[in-house]
Amino acid sequence: MKPALSHRPAPGPSDWQQLPQGDALLRCTEQKLAVWWPQIFGYYLLKVGDLSCQLDTSECSIKHHIHVGIKADTLHMKAEPDALPVKDLSVDALLLCHAHEFSSDPHHLMREAHRVLMADGYLLLTGFNPLSLTGLMKLNPWLRHKLPWSGRFFSTSRLKDWLYLLGFEVMTEQRFFCSAMLGQSAPESRWRDWLAHSIGSSYLLVARKRELPLTPIRPKWQLSASYAPAVEGTLTTNRVQRRK
């Protein structure tokens, strides 16, 4: 297994159109996320990365949507995904689309998302599946320096291990968009939808930040003495008085 830390990360895409079949992938990603938006509540949704900022999140129940990126047109803050200018425990949900694949330290990227999320906050993460038609295209030496194959594809099992170590609970894992991402996008069909569940080129992970209470819960039962001290003291006093 290759180390996650990289000293020479490849530049990531700043627009969905920079990816082959990017418009089709954008629509599929929005469809998968649309199921989750009505289930997430709070005050702040943080959309991290240029690709995340361009997604339509109008169906989300959260009122304030904050865009953080580098080159997107609708930015509220300009910053790198692994150095968010956001306070600790201040965000209810965080959207991260294909950012870890072009990060020099994806571990730190996940820790940064964990830092800004509130307890029980949601992390919605998308990435490219290495065990897919798009992942197999990385074997082609003519594609290794082109998007998206210039990035590093991580499996969902490896990402889930990182999330579990940070204290996340993975709610769902979904694969979609069955395509090699070469040439024009093929029309949708039933068999392509069926294949997308197993060898889809992209995946969605929805995780929830869990925190254990720092104050230990005391048990309701307590050991009590076999006798009442006040009553025993009274009896002893009476005995002394009788002896006198």
Helices and strands as residue ranges (DSSP letters): G 16-18, H 22-34, G 37-39, E 44-48, H 50-53, E 64-69, E 77-78, E 91-97, G 100-102, H 106-116, E 117-128, H 133-136, G 137-139, H 156-166, E 168-176, H 190-199, E 202-209, H 229-243
